């Protein structure tokens, strides 16, 4: 099947005019005239010759009316109908002076970019029609070149975006691994240390590690947003309870700056269809920003009210404010305002991008307002409310107790991560053992099968997936928990497919760890 798309591989230089006129002599004379005017012309003896000529780039077709009515119309119309989007090959029908105008008009309609030249044609009319057709055709080739450039640029942008997302995912993984033993060690020491001075310093270290963890999670979430892999777990959710959760998350940063937090949250049951975890992330991020960009001992206000069918949440501060030129771009990725000496914690410029994206995913809107530098700022979030709904799964403070006895094997080639996880399990009252490679893990499981295995995935030699496969084959009753720095949706899907019952991202918080242990206990692990 012949198409113009297959034949148009060259550029627009030297485009030929294909000639199939009533007689061979007419064709030869027209070709000579066009060549004398500097145009390339190809003489076609019959419709088969024209069909063959259309296999190569062409600038225009000049065809006699008689050839169209005696068989050439069908194949020419078919070829023209199969043109790529950029192509619209000019066709000039050389018609008799006494032709049936109705029949000719129908022919022209079926040939797309077709026009008529009545014969006998003057030389000026022939050359003018040919130049007009070639100019139109050359413009089409220019459009094709521009489309190809745009397609290449889009492909390059897509490739760059994929590389960026892959880099962010890798960076998140690499940063999570060293944070894991640091967080584990701090949690162990906080449970054992009694000296006020030491506990103060440990609390400071915990806040800074938590801040690092939030930055890593923001990096990973940016990659998820650009890939479209963030999924919301929507259910009727209490906005006041979400705000209380956000306050709890942000309170250490607020208090470390000596800020006064004024809270105005009504007791009304304002419910939205929302993901409570993600909404809590939104408001915690806004509160953290207010704390970061306020001078020490500043004032922050968090308020909630109903406006018709919407919940309106405002976070206001008296901090450094936002420059007028920055306001329109404040939610763009990697955008940051000015930095002052006492506001060194500028962040990565991605938090507000995440906030806006998450708010929009909840069918809400967010606005930023500031009267300028030194005048503070206010962020307003509007969310649609539900009617006659009951909140489910309210946000509660985590239960850090582990009921019942559990035997857990920790497997990680990172000695610091494995040992500190063992120490943390110990202070939680969980019986545990540690293995630093896959072979040792299998020996320990065969010797005394634990209830659960916390298994790192990226171990050298026998990786976590192979260890899991062998444990599953020998001891299907053992619960397998992936303990890894990889946290993307596809990573979770991969561990599920490999037989893991749970997926924990490093560094694991005490709340997430105890929640896991409680689930395992409830399942009879």
Order of alpha helices (4+ residues) and beta strands (2+ residues): alpha-beta-alpha-beta-alpha-beta-alpha-beta-alpha-beta-alpha-alpha-beta-alpha-beta-beta-alpha-beta-beta-alpha-alpha-beta-beta-beta-alpha-beta-alpha-beta-alpha-beta-alpha-beta-alpha
